[in-house]
Amino acid sequence: MLPTGAAAATRRLRMHQIPPPSAAPDRALPFPEPGPGALWRGLVEQIPAVTYVAEFDAGATLKYVSPQIEELLGYTPDAFLRDPALWYACVHPDDLDRVRREELRTFESRTPFDCEFRMVHRDGHEVIVWERDAIITDADGAPTHTQGVLMDVTPMHLIRDELDAERESARRYLEVAGAAIVVLDRAGRVELLNRSGYKLAGHPEGTLQGRDFLGTVLDGDDLAEARTVFAAAMDTGHMPPSTEWRLVRTDGARTVAWTHRVMRDEHGEVIGTVSSGTDVTERRAAAAQIAHLANHDPVTDLPNRRLFGEHLELALARAARAGHAVGLLYLDLDDFKLVNDSLGHSAGDRLLVEVAQRLRARVRDADVLARHGGDEFLVLLGDLDPATAAEDAKAAGRGVLDALAVPFVLAGMEVHVTGSVGISLLPADAFDAESLLRHADAAMYQAKREGHDQVRLFDADRGEPRQRLSLTSRLRHAIAEEQLVLHWQPIVDPATRRLEALEALVRWQDPVRGLVMPDAFVALAEQAGIIDRLGELVLDLVVRQRVRWRQDDGFEPTVHVNLSPRELRNPRFADRVATRLADHHIDPATVVMEITESTAMQDPGQVRPLLRDLHDTGVRIAIDDFGAGHSSLSRLVGLPVDMLKIDRSFLARVPADPASAAVLSAVVALAGALNLQAVAEGVETESQREQLVGLGCPLAQGFLLGRPGPAHTVRGQLQRAAA
């Protein structure tokens, strides 16, 4: 029978008191020397643990205990043999009862002893040990011996304690951190969300654990974008370093700026993401308010001169490319000073506000209404048909005055207000924004001289005698005398700034006015029917410069040439291009013909075969100002196009405006999906360039990367590109 009770405890005690064979040869387990036994003993005494062997009897006679016991507890094996109570004296007092209970339980159940507990070294320091033994049986299954191992696990506990302390420190940091911190697994479920994160999300602590975070706190376009970003991160291991999404809460949405990192395991596999979010709602609102105040009149909330000037420049550029006309209405209120003087400035401000409200209701959605200052208002009429522009503008001017016909009630009094409207048209009356505004102002004063409530078109004979010479006749003369010159703007790789192509931009070197920009004469050439002659000259100038570069320096750069709608619709245009290039041995693949999006989409049925004929010559086709129009993807896919030039308006507010940045990213991605090259126009700041590099946009142009200039100004870039 197995010993029980006190006998079992005695056996366990003796198992830890086995003297080494040298101390008790009469009881030692023999180790034959030389031979396998000696090797076994040498191996046992080299392992970093105490080993022991005892007979399985009531006395638990020790047969062997290894010398490592002295390093572990400071006593020799002989000391444990001589003093049976020494073993339990070394067990930590707080662990002694637990150790004795476990010894008794395992002895009675004939199961291995497996326990971790503390012991006290001879010098007083604590060690944590792990002990395990096994019962050795004979051929009949009767127990004959026990053998075991006692290992110092203190270092492992120290490491674990340090890790626990670091983990607790990190937990405390996460709880007090001001930023929201969220860890998501590969499925997008919450693994960790700190207290600030729950507060920002508007959910009680702990309620989002294990839930779909994005689907719970986002919706609409933000949710769709976030899911796309997260899925891409899980697939590719790459994630935008920062995003901005609106968290949906019961008390209203909050705008949160996030920074992201992809998490990987020890094998480098993606296992999730960790993100830090900061509430920027008030900051964004303040920035938007500042931007709004910088661009809007504080009294009427209409666009101010600055913003109106931007709209005007864009309208002129658009008109020049599409062959449209632009109209400008200049309204001045009659006798406004009388209102201010008699009723006070507050009444005058109130009148301006009500006038602005009435004018808003009168103008088209596409028109731009602005306060020019004082009692003056401007209305920009864009995309007018040149043939009917004058009548359309006069009708709009009369509509403006009709809006003032109903009396205003100010300070309890009815006040009748009239106005004077002057109109200027481009290209009929002006060649740039400054002359258009100046001529509208002159026409307004002519209307005032003729009486109140009048609309007048600009009259060059009355307004500016120096403009009596027809712009059209002067332009014909300029083409005949080759007063047109080319300036070249670099198109580069935004990441390396390496030159990839040059865009040819036509200028009029007017002996009187100096260098005239194309928005002052291209639309006029369209209207006058001389755009084909202008286009022929531009193509000749491009070909001549290409030949000069090749002969002088061996350069063969890719060049971009802008086409007008009328040129494209000329059925002989493609043949003319092919002939010119072939005559001068220019590879058509190094020539890119640019047409505006509005031209390409105006009549796709007519434009498509013309573009195909042009494309068949070997030249490449680019859609210019892409995104400024309203084309559909189905129409775009059906066109023989190689390149998309992204309208500068998308880049103008990047990176400050997240919406513009998102649209820019989508257009670059769209170009890539359609196997088209994307070119971003209007790069003016380093942050815009960095944004394009981050989006993977292959090409860009703008003042930051190179201003337009004569051929000699780009020679250095051509040399570096050819190196």
QUIVENRA-V989132 format. One record per residue. RES is the residue in one letter. SS is DSSP state (~ for helix, > for strand, _ for the rest). Layout:
res->RES ss->SS
res->RES ss->SS
//
This chain:
res->M ss->_
res->L ss->_
res->P ss->_
res->T ss->_
res->G ss->_
res->A ss->~
res->A ss->~
res->A ss->~
res->A ss->~
res->T ss->~
res->R ss->~
res->R ss->~
res->L ss->~
res->R ss->~
res->M ss->~
res->H ss->_
res->Q ss->_
res->I ss->_
res->P ss->_
res->P ss->_
res->P ss->_
res->S ss->_
res->A ss->_
res->A ss->_
res->P ss->_
res->D ss->_
res->R ss->_
res->A ss->_
res->L ss->_
res->P ss->_
res->F ss->_
res->P ss->_
res->E ss->_
res->P ss->_
res->G ss->_
res->P ss->~
res->G ss->~
res->A ss->~
res->L ss->~
res->W ss->~
res->R ss->~
res->G ss->~
res->L ss->~
res->V ss->~
res->E ss->_
res->Q ss->_
res->I ss->_
res->P ss->_
res->A ss->_
res->V ss->>
res->T ss->>
res->Y ss->>
res->V ss->>
res->A ss->>
res->E ss->>
res->F ss->_
res->D ss->_
res->A ss->_
res->G ss->_
res->A ss->_
res->T ss->_
res->L ss->>
res->K ss->>
res->Y ss->>
res->V ss->>
res->S ss->_
res->P ss->_
res->Q ss->~
res->I ss->~
res->E ss->~
res->E ss->~
res->L ss->~
res->L ss->~
res->G ss->_
res->Y ss->_
res->T ss->_
res->P ss->~
res->D ss->~
res->A ss->~
res->F ss->~
res->L ss->~
res->R ss->~
res->D ss->_
res->P ss->_
res->A ss->_
res->L ss->~
res->W ss->~
res->Y ss->~
res->A ss->~
res->C ss->~
res->V ss->>
res->H ss->_
res->P ss->~
res->D ss->~
res->D ss->~
res->L ss->~
res->D ss->~
res->R ss->~
res->V ss->~
res->R ss->~
res->R ss->~
res->E ss->~
res->E ss->~
res->L ss->~
res->R ss->~
res->T ss->~
res->F ss->~
res->E ss->~
res->S ss->~
res->R ss->_
res->T ss->_
res->P ss->_
res->F ss->_
res->D ss->>
res->C ss->>
res->E ss->>
res->F ss->>
res->R ss->>
res->M ss->>
res->V ss->>
res->H ss->_
res->R ss->_
res->D ss->_
res->G ss->_
res->H ss->_
res->E ss->>
res->V ss->>
res->I ss->>
res->V ss->>
res->W ss->>
res->E ss->>
res->R ss->>
res->D ss->>
res->A ss->>
res->I ss->>
res->I ss->>
res->T ss->>
res->D ss->_
res->A ss->_
res->D ss->_
res->G ss->_
res->A ss->_
res->P ss->>
res->T ss->>
res->H ss->>
res->T ss->>
res->Q ss->>
res->G ss->>
res->V ss->>
res->L ss->>
res->M ss->>
res->D ss->>
res->V ss->_
res->T ss->~
res->P ss->~
res->M ss->~
res->H ss->~
res->L ss->~
res->I ss->~
res->R ss->~
res->D ss->~
res->E ss->~
res->L ss->~
res->D ss->~
res->A ss->~
res->E ss->~
res->R ss->~
res->E ss->~
res->S ss->~
res->A ss->~
res->R ss->~
res->R ss->~
res->Y ss->~
res->L ss->~
res->E ss->~
res->V ss->~
res->A ss->_
res->G ss->_
res->A ss->_
res->A ss->>
res->I ss->>
res->V ss->>
res->V ss->>
res->L ss->>
res->D ss->>
res->R ss->_
res->A ss->_
res->G ss->_
res->R ss->>
res->V ss->>
res->E ss->>
res->L ss->>
res->L ss->>
res->N ss->_
res->R ss->~
res->S ss->~
res->G ss->~
res->Y ss->~
res->K ss->~
res->L ss->~
res->A ss->~
res->G ss->_
res->H ss->_
res->P ss->_
res->E ss->_
res->G ss->_
res->T ss->_
res->L ss->_
res->Q ss->>
res->G ss->_
res->R ss->_
res->D ss->>
res->F ss->~
res->L ss->~
res->G ss->~
res->T ss->~
res->V ss->~
res->L ss->_
res->D ss->_
res->G ss->~
res->D ss->~
res->D ss->~
res->L ss->~
res->A ss->~
res->E ss->~
res->A ss->~
res->R ss->~
res->T ss->~
res->V ss->~
res->F ss->~
res->A ss->~
res->A ss->~
res->A ss->~
res->M ss->~
res->D ss->~
res->T ss->~
res->G ss->_
res->H ss->_
res->M ss->_
res->P ss->_
res->P ss->_
res->S ss->>
res->T ss->>
res->E ss->>
res->W ss->>
res->R ss->>
res->L ss->>
res->V ss->_
res->R ss->_
res->T ss->_
res->D ss->_
res->G ss->_
res->A ss->_
res->R ss->>
res->T ss->>
res->V ss->>
res->A ss->>
res->W ss->>
res->T ss->>
res->H ss->>
res->R ss->>
res->V ss->>
res->M ss->>
res->R ss->>
res->D ss->_
res->E ss->_
res->H ss->_
res->G ss->_
res->E ss->_
res->V ss->>
res->I ss->>
res->G ss->>
res->T ss->>
res->V ss->>
res->S ss->>
res->S ss->>
res->G ss->>
res->T ss->>
res->D ss->>
res->V ss->_
res->T ss->~
res->E ss->~
res->R ss->~
res->R ss->~
res->A ss->~
res->A ss->~
res->A ss->~
res->A ss->~
res->Q ss->~
res->I ss->~
res->A ss->~
res->H ss->~
res->L ss->~
res->A ss->~
res->N ss->~
res->H ss->>
res->D ss->_
res->P ss->_
res->V ss->_
res->T ss->_
res->D ss->_
res->L ss->_
res->P ss->>
res->N ss->_
res->R ss->~
res->R ss->~
res->L ss->~
res->F ss->~
res->G ss->~
res->E ss->~
res->H ss->~
res->L ss->~
res->E ss->~
res->L ss->~
res->A ss->~
res->L ss->~
res->A ss->~
res->R ss->~
res->A ss->~
res->A ss->~
res->R ss->~
res->A ss->~
res->G ss->_
res->H ss->_
res->A ss->>
res->V ss->>
res->G ss->>
res->L ss->>
res->L ss->>
res->Y ss->>
res->L ss->>
res->D ss->>
res->L ss->>
res->D ss->_
res->D ss->_
res->F ss->~
res->K ss->~
res->L ss->~
res->V ss->~
res->N ss->~
res->D ss->~
res->S ss->~
res->L ss->~
res->G ss->_
res->H ss->~
res->S ss->~
res->A ss->~
res->G ss->~
res->D ss->~
res->R ss->~
res->L ss->~
res->L ss->~
res->V ss->~
res->E ss->~
res->V ss->~
res->A ss->~
res->Q ss->~
res->R ss->~
res->L ss->~
res->R ss->~
res->A ss->~
res->R ss->~
res->V ss->_
res->R ss->_
res->D ss->_
res->A ss->_
res->D ss->_
res->V ss->>
res->L ss->>
res->A ss->>
res->R ss->>
res->H ss->>
res->G ss->>
res->G ss->_
res->D ss->_
res->E ss->>
res->F ss->>
res->L ss->>
res->V ss->>
res->L ss->>
res->L ss->>
res->G ss->>
res->D ss->>
res->L ss->>
res->D ss->_
res->P ss->_
res->A ss->_
res->T ss->_
res->A ss->~
res->A ss->~
res->E ss->~
res->D ss->~
res->A ss->~
res->K ss->~
res->A ss->~
res->A ss->~
res->G ss->~
res->R ss->~
res->G ss->~
res->V ss->~
res->L ss->~
res->D ss->~
res->A ss->~
res->L ss->_
res->A ss->_
res->V ss->_
res->P ss->_
res->F ss->>
res->V ss->>
res->L ss->>
res->A ss->_
res->G ss->_
res->M ss->>
res->E ss->>
res->V ss->>
res->H ss->_
res->V ss->_
res->T ss->_
res->G ss->>
res->S ss->>
res->V ss->>
res->G ss->>
res->I ss->>
res->S ss->>
res->L ss->>
res->L ss->>
res->P ss->_
res->A ss->_
res->D ss->_
res->A ss->_
res->F ss->_
res->D ss->_
res->A ss->~
res->E ss->~
res->S ss->~
res->L ss->~
res->L ss->~
res->R ss->~
res->H ss->~
res->A ss->~
res->D ss->~
res->A ss->~
res->A ss->~
res->M ss->~
res->Y ss->~
res->Q ss->~
res->A ss->~
res->K ss->~
res->R ss->~
res->E ss->_
res->G ss->_
res->H ss->_
res->D ss->_
res->Q ss->>
res->V ss->>
res->R ss->>
res->L ss->>
res->F ss->_
res->D ss->_
res->A ss->~
res->D ss->~
res->R ss->~
res->G ss->~
res->E ss->_
res->P ss->~
res->R ss->~
res->Q ss->~
res->R ss->_
res->L ss->_
res->S ss->_
res->L ss->~
res->T ss->~
res->S ss->~
res->R ss->~
res->L ss->~
res->R ss->~
res->H ss->~
res->A ss->~
res->I ss->~
res->A ss->~
res->E ss->_
res->E ss->_
res->Q ss->_
res->L ss->>
res->V ss->>
res->L ss->>
res->H ss->>
res->W ss->>
res->Q ss->>
res->P ss->>
res->I ss->>
res->V ss->>
res->D ss->_
res->P ss->_
res->A ss->_
res->T ss->_
res->R ss->_
res->R ss->_
res->L ss->>
res->E ss->>
res->A ss->>
res->L ss->>
res->E ss->>
res->A ss->>
res->L ss->>
res->V ss->>
res->R ss->>
res->W ss->>
res->Q ss->>
res->D ss->>
res->P ss->_
res->V ss->_
res->R ss->_
res->G ss->>
res->L ss->>
res->V ss->>
res->M ss->_
res->P ss->~
res->D ss->~
res->A ss->~
res->F ss->_
res->V ss->~
res->A ss->~
res->L ss->~
res->A ss->~
res->E ss->~
res->Q ss->~
res->A ss->~
res->G ss->_
res->I ss->_
res->I ss->~
res->D ss->~
res->R ss->~
res->L ss->~
res->G ss->~
res->E ss->~
res->L ss->~
res->V ss->~
res->L ss->~
res->D ss->~
res->L ss->~
res->V ss->~
res->V ss->~
res->R ss->~
res->Q ss->~
res->R ss->~
res->V ss->~
res->R ss->~
res->W ss->~
res->R ss->~
res->Q ss->~
res->D ss->~
res->D ss->~
res->G ss->_
res->F ss->_
res->E ss->_
res->P ss->_
res->T ss->_
res->V ss->>
res->H ss->>
res->V ss->>
res->N ss->>
res->L ss->_
res->S ss->_
res->P ss->~
res->R ss->~
res->E ss->~
res->L ss->~
res->R ss->_
res->N ss->_
res->P ss->_
res->R ss->_
res->F ss->~
res->A ss->~
res->D ss->~
res->R ss->~
res->V ss->~
res->A ss->~
res->T ss->~
res->R ss->~
res->L ss->~
res->A ss->~
res->D ss->~
res->H ss->_
res->H ss->_
res->I ss->_
res->D ss->_
res->P ss->~
res->A ss->~
res->T ss->~
res->V ss->>
res->V ss->>
res->M ss->>
res->E ss->>
res->I ss->>
res->T ss->>
res->E ss->~
res->S ss->~
res->T ss->~
res->A ss->~
res->M ss->~
res->Q ss->~
res->D ss->_
res->P ss->~
res->G ss->~
res->Q ss->~
res->V ss->~
res->R ss->~
res->P ss->~
res->L ss->~
res->L ss->~
res->R ss->~
res->D ss->~
res->L ss->~
res->H ss->~
res->D ss->~
res->T ss->_
res->G ss->_
res->V ss->_
res->R ss->>
res->I ss->>
res->A ss->>
res->I ss->>
res->D ss->>
res->D ss->>
res->F ss->>
res->G ss->_
res->A ss->_
res->G ss->_
res->H ss->_
res->S ss->_
res->S ss->_
res->L ss->~
res->S ss->~
res->R ss->~
res->L ss->~
res->V ss->~
res->G ss->_
res->L ss->_
res->P ss->_
res->V ss->_
res->D ss->_
res->M ss->>
res->L ss->>
res->K ss->>
res->I ss->>
res->D ss->_
res->R ss->~
res->S ss->~
res->F ss->~
res->L ss->~
res->A ss->~
res->R ss->_
res->V ss->_
res->P ss->_
res->A ss->_
res->D ss->_
res->P ss->~
res->A ss->~
res->S ss->~
res->A ss->~
res->A ss->~
res->V ss->~
res->L ss->~
res->S ss->~
res->A ss->~
res->V ss->~
res->V ss->~
res->A ss->~
res->L ss->~
res->A ss->~
res->G ss->~
res->A ss->~
res->L ss->_
res->N ss->_
res->L ss->_
res->Q ss->>
res->A ss->>
res->V ss->>
res->A ss->>
res->E ss->_
res->G ss->_
res->V ss->_
res->E ss->_
res->T ss->_
res->E ss->~
res->S ss->~
res->Q ss->~
res->R ss->~
res->E ss->~
res->Q ss->~
res->L ss->~
res->V ss->~
res->G ss->~
res->L ss->~
res->G ss->_
res->C ss->_
res->P ss->_
res->L ss->>
res->A ss->>
res->Q ss->_
res->G ss->_
res->F ss->_
res->L ss->_
res->L ss->_
res->G ss->_
res->R ss->_
res->P ss->_
res->G ss->>
res->P ss->_
res->A ss->~
res->H ss->~
res->T ss->~
res->V ss->~
res->R ss->~
res->G ss->~
res->Q ss->~
res->L ss->~
res->Q ss->~
res->R ss->~
res->A ss->~
res->A ss->~
res->A ss->_
//
